[in-house]
């Protein structure tokens, strides 16, 4: 997949998930920093990131025609 295609999938995430995903995975903020920036708990930041990853796996598996269970084995 191209970077543009991956960015398009990230942009389809719900707003909270997308914000945390971008801050943590792309910008390199810690969950503690994200929690302070967004006014949420550190646990909420971690949960939002985990859920964002789950959504991305689901979208990627659908787009690539891979069963979600098999995604980790092929990634």
N, CA, C and O atoms as a Tripos MOL2 file, in Angstrom:
@<TRIPOS>MOLECULE
protein
  300   299    75     0     0
PROTEIN
NO_CHARGES

@<TRIPOS>ATOM
      1 N           0.8440   -1.1850    0.0000 N.3       1 UNK1
      2 CA          0.0000    0.0000    0.0000 C.3       1 UNK1
      3 C           0.8840    1.2410    0.0000 C.2       1 UNK1
      4 O           1.9880    1.2390    0.5450 O.2       1 UNK1
      5 N           0.3860    2.2700   -0.6060 N.am      2 UNK2
      6 CA          1.1300    3.5220   -0.6300 C.3       2 UNK2
      7 C           0.8810    4.3020    0.6630 C.2       2 UNK2
      8 O          -0.0640    4.0230    1.4020 O.2       2 UNK2
      9 N           1.7330    5.2650    0.9140 N.am      3 UNK3
     10 CA          1.5650    6.1170    2.0940 C.3       3 UNK3
     11 C           0.2360    6.8690    2.0270 C.2       3 UNK3
     12 O          -0.4180    7.0740    3.0500 O.2       3 UNK3
     13 N          -0.1550    7.2730    0.8350 N.am      4 UNK4
     14 CA         -1.4220    7.9900    0.6740 C.3       4 UNK4
     15 C          -2.6110    7.0990    1.0330 C.2       4 UNK4
     16 O          -3.5790    7.5600    1.6380 O.2       4 UNK4
     17 N          -2.5360    5.8240    0.6570 N.am      5 UNK5
     18 CA         -3.6190    4.8890    0.9860 C.3       5 UNK5
     19 C          -3.6990    4.6430    2.4890 C.2       5 UNK5
     20 O          -4.7920    4.5610    3.0500 O.2       5 UNK5
     21 N          -2.5580    4.5260    3.1310 N.am      6 UNK6
     22 CA         -2.5330    4.3300    4.5800 C.3       6 UNK6
     23 C          -3.0560    5.5710    5.2910 C.2       6 UNK6
     24 O          -3.8180    5.4670    6.2520 O.2       6 UNK6
     25 N          -2.6440    6.7440    4.8160 N.am      7 UNK7
     26 CA         -3.1270    8.0010    5.3980 C.3       7 UNK7
     27 C          -4.6400    8.1100    5.2600 C.2       7 UNK7
     28 O          -5.3210    8.5670    6.1790 O.2       7 UNK7
     29 N          -5.1620    7.6930    4.1160 N.am      8 UNK8
     30 CA         -6.6150    7.7210    3.9030 C.3       8 UNK8
     31 C          -7.3310    6.8420    4.9300 C.2       8 UNK8
     32 O          -8.3690    7.2340    5.4630 O.2       8 UNK8
     33 N          -6.7790    5.6520    5.2120 N.am      9 UNK9
     34 CA         -7.3830    4.7760    6.2160 C.3       9 UNK9
     35 C          -7.3170    5.4030    7.6040 C.2       9 UNK9
     36 O          -8.2930    5.3610    8.3540 O.2       9 UNK9
     37 N          -6.1760    5.9810    7.9460 N.am     10 UNK10
     38 CA         -6.0380    6.6390    9.2520 C.3      10 UNK10
     39 C          -7.0630    7.7590    9.3820 C.2      10 UNK10
     40 O          -7.6570    7.9360   10.4460 O.2      10 UNK10
     41 N          -7.2720    8.5080    8.3170 N.am     11 UNK11
     42 CA         -8.2290    9.6200    8.3460 C.3      11 UNK11
     43 C          -9.6670    9.1630    8.4850 C.2      11 UNK11
     44 O         -10.5410    9.9640    8.8190 O.2      11 UNK11
     45 N          -9.9290    7.8810    8.2330 N.am     12 UNK12
     46 CA        -11.2770    7.3370    8.3980 C.3      12 UNK12
     47 C         -11.5690    6.9060    9.8280 C.2      12 UNK12
     48 O         -12.7090    6.5740   10.1520 O.2      12 UNK12
     49 N         -10.5600    6.9070   10.6830 N.am     13 UNK13
     50 CA        -10.7670    6.5440   12.0890 C.3      13 UNK13
     51 C         -11.6520    7.5800   12.7640 C.2      13 UNK13
     52 O         -11.6480    8.7460   12.3700 O.2      13 UNK13
     53 N         -12.4120    7.1720   13.7770 N.am     14 UNK14
     54 CA        -13.1470    8.1520   14.5750 C.3      14 UNK14
     55 C         -12.1670    9.1920   15.1340 C.2      14 UNK14
     56 O         -11.0080    8.8730   15.3980 O.2      14 UNK14
     57 N         -12.6240   10.4080   15.3100 N.am     15 UNK15
     58 CA        -11.7560   11.5380   15.6560 C.3      15 UNK15
     59 C         -10.8290   11.2780   16.8460 C.2      15 UNK15
     60 O          -9.6270   11.5300   16.7550 O.2      15 UNK15
     61 N         -11.3690   10.7820   17.9510 N.am     16 UNK16
     62 CA        -10.5430   10.5350   19.1350 C.3      16 UNK16
     63 C          -9.4660    9.4950   18.8810 C.2      16 UNK16
     64 O          -8.3180    9.6650   19.2900 O.2      16 UNK16
     65 N          -9.8390    8.4280   18.2080 N.am     17 UNK17
     66 CA         -8.8740    7.3860   17.8720 C.3      17 UNK17
     67 C          -7.7790    7.9550   16.9830 C.2      17 UNK17
     68 O          -6.5920    7.7160   17.2050 O.2      17 UNK17
     69 N          -8.2030    8.7210   15.9590 N.am     18 UNK18
     70 CA         -7.2670    9.2890   14.9970 C.3      18 UNK18
     71 C          -6.2820   10.2450   15.6690 C.2      18 UNK18
     72 O          -5.0860   10.2200   15.3820 O.2      18 UNK18
     73 N          -6.7960   11.0810   16.5610 N.am     19 UNK19
     74 CA         -5.9250   12.0360   17.2440 C.3      19 UNK19
     75 C          -4.8550   11.3200   18.0640 C.2      19 UNK19
     76 O          -3.6720   11.6460   17.9700 O.2      19 UNK19
     77 N          -5.2750   10.3460   18.8660 N.am     20 UNK20
     78 CA         -4.3290    9.6080   19.7040 C.3      20 UNK20
     79 C          -3.3590    8.8190   18.8360 C.2      20 UNK20
     80 O          -2.1600    8.8010   19.1150 O.2      20 UNK20
     81 N          -3.8590    8.1630   17.7820 N.am     21 UNK21
     82 CA         -2.9840    7.3910   16.8970 C.3      21 UNK21
     83 C          -1.9140    8.2860   16.2860 C.2      21 UNK21
     84 O          -0.7340    7.9340   16.2880 O.2      21 UNK21
     85 N          -2.3150    9.4270   15.7680 N.am     22 UNK22
     86 CA         -1.3550   10.3380   15.1450 C.3      22 UNK22
     87 C          -0.3420   10.8700   16.1580 C.2      22 UNK22
     88 O           0.8550   10.9200   15.8760 O.2      22 UNK22
     89 N          -0.8180   11.2630   17.3240 N.am     23 UNK23
     90 CA          0.0950   11.8020   18.3340 C.3      23 UNK23
     91 C           1.0870   10.7550   18.8200 C.2      23 UNK23
     92 O           2.2650   11.0590   19.0100 O.2      23 UNK23
     93 N           0.6240    9.5240   19.0240 N.am     24 UNK24
     94 CA          1.4930    8.4780   19.5650 C.3      24 UNK24
     95 C           2.3570    7.8340   18.4870 C.2      24 UNK24
     96 O           3.5830    7.8200   18.6010 O.2      24 UNK24
     97 N           1.7280    7.3040   17.4460 N.am     25 UNK25
     98 CA          2.4480    6.5070   16.4490 C.3      25 UNK25
     99 C           3.2320    7.3470   15.4500 C.2      25 UNK25
    100 O           4.2800    6.9200   14.9640 O.2      25 UNK25
    101 N           2.7360    8.5300   15.1440 N.am     26 UNK26
    102 CA          3.3800    9.3290   14.1110 C.3      26 UNK26
    103 C           4.2260   10.4530   14.7170 C.2      26 UNK26
    104 O           5.3700   10.6600   14.3120 O.2      26 UNK26
    105 N           3.6670   11.1680   15.6770 N.am     27 UNK27
    106 CA          4.3780   12.2990   16.2660 C.3      27 UNK27
    107 C           5.3250   11.9100   17.3990 C.2      27 UNK27
    108 O           6.2340   12.6700   17.7320 O.2      27 UNK27
    109 N           5.1210   10.7410   17.9880 N.am     28 UNK28
    110 CA          6.0260   10.2540   19.0230 C.3      28 UNK28
    111 C           5.7580   10.7360   20.4360 C.2      28 UNK28
    112 O           6.6250   10.6260   21.3030 O.2      28 UNK28
    113 N           4.5660   11.2700   20.6810 N.am     29 UNK29
    114 CA          4.2090   11.6870   22.0370 C.3      29 UNK29
    115 C           4.0160   10.4640   22.9200 C.2      29 UNK29
    116 O           3.6870    9.3830   22.4320 O.2      29 UNK29
    117 N           4.2200   10.6370   24.2150 N.am     30 UNK30
    118 CA          3.9260    9.5670   25.1630 C.3      30 UNK30
    119 C           2.4340    9.6190   25.5120 C.2      30 UNK30
    120 O           1.7640   10.6250   25.2780 O.2      30 UNK30
    121 N           1.9330    8.5240   26.0720 N.am     31 UNK31
    122 CA          0.5270    8.5300   26.4910 C.3      31 UNK31
    123 C           0.3010    9.5570   27.6000 C.2      31 UNK31
    124 O          -0.7780   10.1420   27.6990 O.2      31 UNK31
    125 N           1.3030    9.7710   28.4180 N.am     32 UNK32
    126 CA          1.1830   10.7870   29.4710 C.3      32 UNK32
    127 C           1.0270   12.1690   28.8440 C.2      32 UNK32
    128 O           0.1820   12.9540   29.2720 O.2      32 UNK32
    129 N           1.8360   12.4670   27.8370 N.am     33 UNK33
    130 CA          1.7370   13.7610   27.1550 C.3      33 UNK33
    131 C           0.3930   13.9230   26.4480 C.2      33 UNK33
    132 O          -0.2280   14.9840   26.5050 O.2      33 UNK33
    133 N          -0.0400   12.8650   25.7900 N.am     34 UNK34
    134 CA         -1.3180   12.9040   25.0760 C.3      34 UNK34
    135 C          -2.4600   13.1480   26.0550 C.2      34 UNK34
    136 O          -3.3660   13.9360   25.7820 O.2      34 UNK34
    137 N          -2.4090   12.4720   27.1890 N.am     35 UNK35
    138 CA         -3.4470   12.6430   28.2070 C.3      35 UNK35
    139 C          -3.5260   14.0970   28.6560 C.2      35 UNK35
    140 O          -4.6170   14.6500   28.7960 O.2      35 UNK35
    141 N          -2.3760   14.7090   28.8790 N.am     36 UNK36
    142 CA         -2.3510   16.1150   29.2970 C.3      36 UNK36
    143 C          -2.8710   17.0300   28.1930 C.2      36 UNK36
    144 O          -3.6320   17.9580   28.4680 O.2      36 UNK36
    145 N          -2.4680   16.7810   26.9510 N.am     37 UNK37
    146 CA         -2.9110   17.6110   25.8250 C.3      37 UNK37
    147 C          -4.4120   17.5310   25.5990 C.2      37 UNK37
    148 O          -5.0680   18.5320   25.3090 O.2      37 UNK37
    149 N          -4.9480   16.3110   25.7390 N.am     38 UNK38
    150 CA         -6.3560   16.0950   25.4260 C.3      38 UNK38
    151 C          -7.2770   16.1970   26.6380 C.2      38 UNK38
    152 O          -8.5000   16.1750   26.4980 O.2      38 UNK38
    153 N          -6.6890   16.3080   27.8180 N.am     39 UNK39
    154 CA         -7.5080   16.4040   29.0210 C.3      39 UNK39
    155 C          -8.2130   15.1030   29.3720 C.2      39 UNK39
    156 O          -9.3470   15.1040   29.8500 O.2      39 UNK39
    157 N          -7.5160   13.9830   29.1260 N.am     40 UNK40
    158 CA         -8.0540   12.6640   29.4510 C.3      40 UNK40
    159 C          -7.0340   11.9320   30.3150 C.2      40 UNK40
    160 O          -5.9320   12.4310   30.5420 O.2      40 UNK40
    161 N          -7.4020   10.7540   30.7910 N.am     41 UNK41
    162 CA         -6.4480    9.9800   31.5730 C.3      41 UNK41
    163 C          -5.4600    9.2730   30.6450 C.2      41 UNK41
    164 O          -5.7160    9.1040   29.4530 O.2      41 UNK41
    165 N          -4.3370    8.8680   31.2130 N.am     42 UNK42
    166 CA         -3.3420    8.1160   30.4550 C.3      42 UNK42
    167 C          -3.9410    6.7900   29.9680 C.2      42 UNK42
    168 O          -3.6560    6.3460   28.8560 O.2      42 UNK42
    169 N          -4.7620    6.1710   30.7990 N.am     43 UNK43
    170 CA         -5.4270    4.9240   30.4230 C.3      43 UNK43
    171 C          -6.3560    5.1120   29.2320 C.2      43 UNK43
    172 O          -6.4550    4.2370   28.3710 O.2      43 UNK43
    173 N          -7.0330    6.2470   29.1820 N.am     44 UNK44
    174 CA         -7.9110    6.5410   28.0510 C.3      44 UNK44
    175 C          -7.0940    6.6770   26.7770 C.2      44 UNK44
    176 O          -7.4970    6.1890   25.7210 O.2      44 UNK44
    177 N          -5.9530    7.3360   26.8710 N.am     45 UNK45
    178 CA         -5.0720    7.4700   25.7140 C.3      45 UNK45
    179 C          -4.6360    6.0920   25.2090 C.2      45 UNK45
    180 O          -4.6750    5.8230   24.0080 O.2      45 UNK45
    181 N          -4.2270    5.2360   26.1230 N.am     46 UNK46
    182 CA         -3.7920    3.8860   25.7400 C.3      46 UNK46
    183 C          -4.9410    3.0970   25.1210 C.2      46 UNK46
    184 O          -4.7510    2.3850   24.1360 O.2      46 UNK46
    185 N          -6.1220    3.2240   25.6950 N.am     47 UNK47
    186 CA         -7.2930    2.5170   25.1870 C.3      47 UNK47
    187 C          -7.6590    3.0090   23.7940 C.2      47 UNK47
    188 O          -7.9550    2.2080   22.9070 O.2      47 UNK47
    189 N          -7.6400    4.3230   23.6000 N.am     48 UNK48
    190 CA         -7.9620    4.8920   22.2900 C.3      48 UNK48
    191 C          -6.9590    4.4230   21.2380 C.2      48 UNK48
    192 O          -7.3370    4.1360   20.1020 O.2      48 UNK48
    193 N          -5.6880    4.3460   21.6120 N.am     49 UNK49
    194 CA         -4.6670    3.8780   20.6750 C.3      49 UNK49
    195 C          -4.9020    2.4130   20.3110 C.2      49 UNK49
    196 O          -4.8180    2.0360   19.1420 O.2      49 UNK49
    197 N          -5.1920    1.6030   21.3080 N.am     50 UNK50
    198 CA         -5.4550    0.1850   21.0610 C.3      50 UNK50
    199 C          -6.6640    0.0070   20.1460 C.2      50 UNK50
    200 O          -6.6390   -0.8160   19.2310 O.2      50 UNK50
    201 N          -7.7000    0.7650   20.3890 N.am     51 UNK51
    202 CA         -8.9010    0.6750   19.5570 C.3      51 UNK51
    203 C          -8.6220    1.1690   18.1410 C.2      51 UNK51
    204 O          -9.1380    0.6150   17.1700 O.2      51 UNK51
    205 N          -7.8090    2.2070   18.0290 N.am     52 UNK52
    206 CA         -7.4340    2.7130   16.7010 C.3      52 UNK52
    207 C          -6.7050    1.6290   15.9110 C.2      52 UNK52
    208 O          -6.9770    1.4260   14.7280 O.2      52 UNK52
    209 N          -5.7770    0.9350   16.5700 N.am     53 UNK53
    210 CA         -5.0560   -0.1470   15.8940 C.3      53 UNK53
    211 C          -6.0190   -1.2360   15.4510 C.2      53 UNK53
    212 O          -5.8910   -1.7670   14.3480 O.2      53 UNK53
    213 N          -6.9790   -1.5720   16.3000 N.am     54 UNK54
    214 CA         -7.9730   -2.5820   15.9460 C.3      54 UNK54
    215 C          -8.7900   -2.1920   14.7330 C.2      54 UNK54
    216 O          -9.0490   -3.0160   13.8550 O.2      54 UNK54
    217 N          -9.1970   -0.9330   14.6860 N.am     55 UNK55
    218 CA         -9.9450   -0.4480   13.5280 C.3      55 UNK55
    219 C          -9.0920   -0.4950   12.2680 C.2      55 UNK55
    220 O          -9.5760   -0.8790   11.2030 O.2      55 UNK55
    221 N          -7.8340   -0.1080   12.3830 N.am     56 UNK56
    222 CA         -6.9520   -0.1340   11.2170 C.3      56 UNK56
    223 C          -6.7500   -1.5620   10.7070 C.2      56 UNK56
    224 O          -6.7580   -1.8020    9.5000 O.2      56 UNK56
    225 N          -6.5710   -2.5000   11.6260 N.am     57 UNK57
    226 CA         -6.4240   -3.9070   11.2280 C.3      57 UNK57
    227 C          -7.6800   -4.3660   10.4920 C.2      57 UNK57
    228 O          -7.5860   -5.0450    9.4690 O.2      57 UNK57
    229 N          -8.8330   -4.0060   10.9970 N.am     58 UNK58
    230 CA        -10.0850   -4.3960   10.3600 C.3      58 UNK58
    231 C         -10.1850   -3.7930    8.9550 C.2      58 UNK58
    232 O         -10.5330   -4.4930    8.0040 O.2      58 UNK58
    233 N          -9.8850   -2.5070    8.8250 N.am     59 UNK59
    234 CA         -9.9640   -1.8570    7.5170 C.3      59 UNK59
    235 C          -8.9360   -2.4330    6.5430 C.2      59 UNK59
    236 O          -9.2420   -2.6590    5.3720 O.2      59 UNK59
    237 N          -7.7260   -2.6660    7.0270 N.am     60 UNK60
    238 CA         -6.6940   -3.2460    6.1700 C.3      60 UNK60
    239 C          -7.0500   -4.6560    5.7320 C.2      60 UNK60
    240 O          -6.8680   -5.0190    4.5700 O.2      60 UNK60
    241 N          -7.5550   -5.4440    6.6630 N.am     61 UNK61
    242 CA         -7.9090   -6.8210    6.3140 C.3      61 UNK61
    243 C          -9.0160   -6.8510    5.2740 C.2      61 UNK61
    244 O          -8.9980   -7.6880    4.3720 O.2      61 UNK61
    245 N          -9.9770   -5.9470    5.3910 N.am     62 UNK62
    246 CA        -11.0540   -5.8760    4.4080 C.3      62 UNK62
    247 C         -10.5150   -5.4320    3.0500 C.2      62 UNK62
    248 O         -10.8680   -6.0020    2.0180 O.2      62 UNK62
    249 N          -9.6710   -4.4280    3.0580 N.am     63 UNK63
    250 CA         -9.1380   -3.8950    1.8160 C.3      63 UNK63
    251 C          -8.2080   -4.8900    1.1150 C.2      63 UNK63
    252 O          -8.1920   -4.9760   -0.1130 O.2      63 UNK63
    253 N          -7.4420   -5.6340    1.9000 N.am     64 UNK64
    254 CA         -6.4760   -6.5640    1.3260 C.3      64 UNK64
    255 C          -7.0350   -7.9740    1.1490 C.2      64 UNK64
    256 O          -6.3710   -8.8440    0.5860 O.2      64 UNK64
    257 N          -8.2640   -8.1970    1.6340 N.am     65 UNK65
    258 CA         -8.8720   -9.5090    1.5070 C.3      65 UNK65
    259 C          -8.2330  -10.5610    2.3950 C.2      65 UNK65
    260 O          -8.1680  -11.7340    2.0280 O.2      65 UNK65
    261 N          -7.7660  -10.1470    3.5530 N.am     66 UNK66
    262 CA         -7.1400  -11.0590    4.5030 C.3      66 UNK66
    263 C          -8.0640  -11.1960    5.7000 C.2      66 UNK66
    264 O          -8.6090  -10.2030    6.1840 O.2      66 UNK66
    265 N          -8.2450  -12.4240    6.1810 N.am     67 UNK67
    266 CA         -9.0340  -12.6210    7.3950 C.3      67 UNK67
    267 C          -8.3420  -11.9220    8.5520 C.2      67 UNK67
    268 O          -7.1180  -11.9660    8.6780 O.2      67 UNK67
    269 N          -9.1410  -11.2740    9.3980 N.am     68 UNK68
    270 CA         -8.5800  -10.5470   10.5340 C.3      68 UNK68
    271 C          -7.7070  -11.4400   11.3940 C.2      68 UNK68
    272 O          -6.6820  -10.9890   11.9040 O.2      68 UNK68
    273 N          -8.0940  -12.7070   11.5680 N.am     69 UNK69
    274 CA         -7.3250  -13.6420   12.3980 C.3      69 UNK69
    275 C          -5.9570  -13.9210   11.7930 C.2      69 UNK69
    276 O          -4.9960  -14.1910   12.5140 O.2      69 UNK69
    277 N          -5.8700  -13.8550   10.4630 N.am     70 UNK70
    278 CA         -4.6220  -14.1550    9.7730 C.3      70 UNK70
    279 C          -3.7300  -12.9280    9.5990 C.2      70 UNK70
    280 O          -2.5900  -13.0470    9.1500 O.2      70 UNK70
    281 N          -4.2390  -11.7660    9.9500 N.am     71 UNK71
    282 CA         -3.5060  -10.5220    9.6850 C.3      71 UNK71
    283 C          -2.1340  -10.5070   10.3480 C.2      71 UNK71
    284 O          -1.1450  -10.1710    9.6960 O.2      71 UNK71
    285 N          -2.0510  -10.8590   11.6150 N.am     72 UNK72
    286 CA         -0.7760  -10.8300   12.3220 C.3      72 UNK72
    287 C           0.2350  -11.7980   11.7190 C.2      72 UNK72
    288 O           1.4340  -11.5170   11.6990 O.2      72 UNK72
    289 N          -0.2400  -12.9230   11.2330 N.am     73 UNK73
    290 CA          0.6680  -13.9140   10.6510 C.3      73 UNK73
    291 C           1.2750  -13.4100    9.3490 C.2      73 UNK73
    292 O           2.4020  -13.7710    9.0120 O.2      73 UNK73
    293 N           0.5380  -12.5760    8.6120 N.am     74 UNK74
    294 CA          1.0190  -12.0820    7.3170 C.3      74 UNK74
    295 C           1.6890  -10.7260    7.4320 C.2      74 UNK74
    296 O           2.4250  -10.3340    6.5260 O.2      74 UNK74
    297 N           1.4620  -10.0060    8.5010 N.am     75 UNK75
    298 CA          2.0300   -8.6570    8.6350 C.3      75 UNK75
    299 C           3.4530   -8.7130    9.1080 C.2      75 UNK75
    300 O           4.0880   -7.6720    9.2770 O.2      75 UNK75
@<TRIPOS>BOND
     1     1     2 1
     2     2     3 1
     3     3     4 2
     4     3     5 am
     5     5     6 1
     6     6     7 1
     7     7     8 2
     8     7     9 am
     9     9    10 1
    10    10    11 1
    11    11    12 2
    12    11    13 am
    13    13    14 1
    14    14    15 1
    15    15    16 2
    16    15    17 am
    17    17    18 1
    18    18    19 1
    19    19    20 2
    20    19    21 am
    21    21    22 1
    22    22    23 1
    23    23    24 2
    24    23    25 am
    25    25    26 1
    26    26    27 1
    27    27    28 2
    28    27    29 am
    29    29    30 1
    30    30    31 1
    31    31    32 2
    32    31    33 am
    33    33    34 1
    34    34    35 1
    35    35    36 2
    36    35    37 am
    37    37    38 1
    38    38    39 1
    39    39    40 2
    40    39    41 am
    41    41    42 1
    42    42    43 1
    43    43    44 2
    44    43    45 am
    45    45    46 1
    46    46    47 1
    47    47    48 2
    48    47    49 am
    49    49    50 1
    50    50    51 1
    51    51    52 2
    52    51    53 am
    53    53    54 1
    54    54    55 1
    55    55    56 2
    56    55    57 am
    57    57    58 1
    58    58    59 1
    59    59    60 2
    60    59    61 am
    61    61    62 1
    62    62    63 1
    63    63    64 2
    64    63    65 am
    65    65    66 1
    66    66    67 1
    67    67    68 2
    68    67    69 am
    69    69    70 1
    70    70    71 1
    71    71    72 2
    72    71    73 am
    73    73    74 1
    74    74    75 1
    75    75    76 2
    76    75    77 am
    77    77    78 1
    78    78    79 1
    79    79    80 2
    80    79    81 am
    81    81    82 1
    82    82    83 1
    83    83    84 2
    84    83    85 am
    85    85    86 1
    86    86    87 1
    87    87    88 2
    88    87    89 am
    89    89    90 1
    90    90    91 1
    91    91    92 2
    92    91    93 am
    93    93    94 1
    94    94    95 1
    95    95    96 2
    96    95    97 am
    97    97    98 1
    98    98    99 1
    99    99   100 2
   100    99   101 am
   101   101   102 1
   102   102   103 1
   103   103   104 2
   104   103   105 am
   105   105   106 1
   106   106   107 1
   107   107   108 2
   108   107   109 am
   109   109   110 1
   110   110   111 1
   111   111   112 2
   112   111   113 am
   113   113   114 1
   114   114   115 1
   115   115   116 2
   116   115   117 am
   117   117   118 1
   118   118   119 1
   119   119   120 2
   120   119   121 am
   121   121   122 1
   122   122   123 1
   123   123   124 2
   124   123   125 am
   125   125   126 1
   126   126   127 1
   127   127   128 2
   128   127   129 am
   129   129   130 1
   130   130   131 1
   131   131   132 2
   132   131   133 am
   133   133   134 1
   134   134   135 1
   135   135   136 2
   136   135   137 am
   137   137   138 1
   138   138   139 1
   139   139   140 2
   140   139   141 am
   141   141   142 1
   142   142   143 1
   143   143   144 2
   144   143   145 am
   145   145   146 1
   146   146   147 1
   147   147   148 2
   148   147   149 am
   149   149   150 1
   150   150   151 1
   151   151   152 2
   152   151   153 am
   153   153   154 1
   154   154   155 1
   155   155   156 2
   156   155   157 am
   157   157   158 1
   158   158   159 1
   159   159   160 2
   160   159   161 am
   161   161   162 1
   162   162   163 1
   163   163   164 2
   164   163   165 am
   165   165   166 1
   166   166   167 1
   167   167   168 2
   168   167   169 am
   169   169   170 1
   170   170   171 1
   171   171   172 2
   172   171   173 am
   173   173   174 1
   174   174   175 1
   175   175   176 2
   176   175   177 am
   177   177   178 1
   178   178   179 1
   179   179   180 2
   180   179   181 am
   181   181   182 1
   182   182   183 1
   183   183   184 2
   184   183   185 am
   185   185   186 1
   186   186   187 1
   187   187   188 2
   188   187   189 am
   189   189   190 1
   190   190   191 1
   191   191   192 2
   192   191   193 am
   193   193   194 1
   194   194   195 1
   195   195   196 2
   196   195   197 am
   197   197   198 1
   198   198   199 1
   199   199   200 2
   200   199   201 am
   201   201   202 1
   202   202   203 1
   203   203   204 2
   204   203   205 am
   205   205   206 1
   206   206   207 1
   207   207   208 2
   208   207   209 am
   209   209   210 1
   210   210   211 1
   211   211   212 2
   212   211   213 am
   213   213   214 1
   214   214   215 1
   215   215   216 2
   216   215   217 am
   217   217   218 1
   218   218   219 1
   219   219   220 2
   220   219   221 am
   221   221   222 1
   222   222   223 1
   223   223   224 2
   224   223   225 am
   225   225   226 1
   226   226   227 1
   227   227   228 2
   228   227   229 am
   229   229   230 1
   230   230   231 1
   231   231   232 2
   232   231   233 am
   233   233   234 1
   234   234   235 1
   235   235   236 2
   236   235   237 am
   237   237   238 1
   238   238   239 1
   239   239   240 2
   240   239   241 am
   241   241   242 1
   242   242   243 1
   243   243   244 2
   244   243   245 am
   245   245   246 1
   246   246   247 1
   247   247   248 2
   248   247   249 am
   249   249   250 1
   250   250   251 1
   251   251   252 2
   252   251   253 am
   253   253   254 1
   254   254   255 1
   255   255   256 2
   256   255   257 am
   257   257   258 1
   258   258   259 1
   259   259   260 2
   260   259   261 am
   261   261   262 1
   262   262   263 1
   263   263   264 2
   264   263   265 am
   265   265   266 1
   266   266   267 1
   267   267   268 2
   268   267   269 am
   269   269   270 1
   270   270   271 1
   271   271   272 2
   272   271   273 am
   273   273   274 1
   274   274   275 1
   275   275   276 2
   276   275   277 am
   277   277   278 1
   278   278   279 1
   279   279   280 2
   280   279   281 am
   281   281   282 1
   282   282   283 1
   283   283   284 2
   284   283   285 am
   285   285   286 1
   286   286   287 1
   287   287   288 2
   288   287   289 am
   289   289   290 1
   290   290   291 1
   291   291   292 2
   292   291   293 am
   293   293   294 1
   294   294   295 1
   295   295   296 2
   296   295   297 am
   297   297   298 1
   298   298   299 1
   299   299   300 2
@<TRIPOS>SUBSTRUCTURE
     1 UNK1         2 RESIDUE 1 A UNK
     2 UNK2         6 RESIDUE 1 A UNK
     3 UNK3        10 RESIDUE 1 A UNK
     4 UNK4        14 RESIDUE 1 A UNK
     5 UNK5        18 RESIDUE 1 A UNK
     6 UNK6        22 RESIDUE 1 A UNK
     7 UNK7        26 RESIDUE 1 A UNK
     8 UNK8        30 RESIDUE 1 A UNK
     9 UNK9        34 RESIDUE 1 A UNK
    10 UNK10       38 RESIDUE 1 A UNK
    11 UNK11       42 RESIDUE 1 A UNK
    12 UNK12       46 RESIDUE 1 A UNK
    13 UNK13       50 RESIDUE 1 A UNK
    14 UNK14       54 RESIDUE 1 A UNK
    15 UNK15       58 RESIDUE 1 A UNK
    16 UNK16       62 RESIDUE 1 A UNK
    17 UNK17       66 RESIDUE 1 A UNK
    18 UNK18       70 RESIDUE 1 A UNK
    19 UNK19       74 RESIDUE 1 A UNK
    20 UNK20       78 RESIDUE 1 A UNK
    21 UNK21       82 RESIDUE 1 A UNK
    22 UNK22       86 RESIDUE 1 A UNK
    23 UNK23       90 RESIDUE 1 A UNK
    24 UNK24       94 RESIDUE 1 A UNK
    25 UNK25       98 RESIDUE 1 A UNK
    26 UNK26      102 RESIDUE 1 A UNK
    27 UNK27      106 RESIDUE 1 A UNK
    28 UNK28      110 RESIDUE 1 A UNK
    29 UNK29      114 RESIDUE 1 A UNK
    30 UNK30      118 RESIDUE 1 A UNK
    31 UNK31      122 RESIDUE 1 A UNK
    32 UNK32      126 RESIDUE 1 A UNK
    33 UNK33      130 RESIDUE 1 A UNK
    34 UNK34      134 RESIDUE 1 A UNK
    35 UNK35      138 RESIDUE 1 A UNK
    36 UNK36      142 RESIDUE 1 A UNK
    37 UNK37      146 RESIDUE 1 A UNK
    38 UNK38      150 RESIDUE 1 A UNK
    39 UNK39      154 RESIDUE 1 A UNK
    40 UNK40      158 RESIDUE 1 A UNK
    41 UNK41      162 RESIDUE 1 A UNK
    42 UNK42      166 RESIDUE 1 A UNK
    43 UNK43      170 RESIDUE 1 A UNK
    44 UNK44      174 RESIDUE 1 A UNK
    45 UNK45      178 RESIDUE 1 A UNK
    46 UNK46      182 RESIDUE 1 A UNK
    47 UNK47      186 RESIDUE 1 A UNK
    48 UNK48      190 RESIDUE 1 A UNK
    49 UNK49      194 RESIDUE 1 A UNK
    50 UNK50      198 RESIDUE 1 A UNK
    51 UNK51      202 RESIDUE 1 A UNK
    52 UNK52      206 RESIDUE 1 A UNK
    53 UNK53      210 RESIDUE 1 A UNK
    54 UNK54      214 RESIDUE 1 A UNK
    55 UNK55      218 RESIDUE 1 A UNK
    56 UNK56      222 RESIDUE 1 A UNK
    57 UNK57      226 RESIDUE 1 A UNK
    58 UNK58      230 RESIDUE 1 A UNK
    59 UNK59      234 RESIDUE 1 A UNK
    60 UNK60      238 RESIDUE 1 A UNK
    61 UNK61      242 RESIDUE 1 A UNK
    62 UNK62      246 RESIDUE 1 A UNK
    63 UNK63      250 RESIDUE 1 A UNK
    64 UNK64      254 RESIDUE 1 A UNK
    65 UNK65      258 RESIDUE 1 A UNK
    66 UNK66      262 RESIDUE 1 A UNK
    67 UNK67      266 RESIDUE 1 A UNK
    68 UNK68      270 RESIDUE 1 A UNK
    69 UNK69      274 RESIDUE 1 A UNK
    70 UNK70      278 RESIDUE 1 A UNK
    71 UNK71      282 RESIDUE 1 A UNK
    72 UNK72      286 RESIDUE 1 A UNK
    73 UNK73      290 RESIDUE 1 A UNK
    74 UNK74      294 RESIDUE 1 A UNK
    75 UNK75      298 RESIDUE 1 A UNK
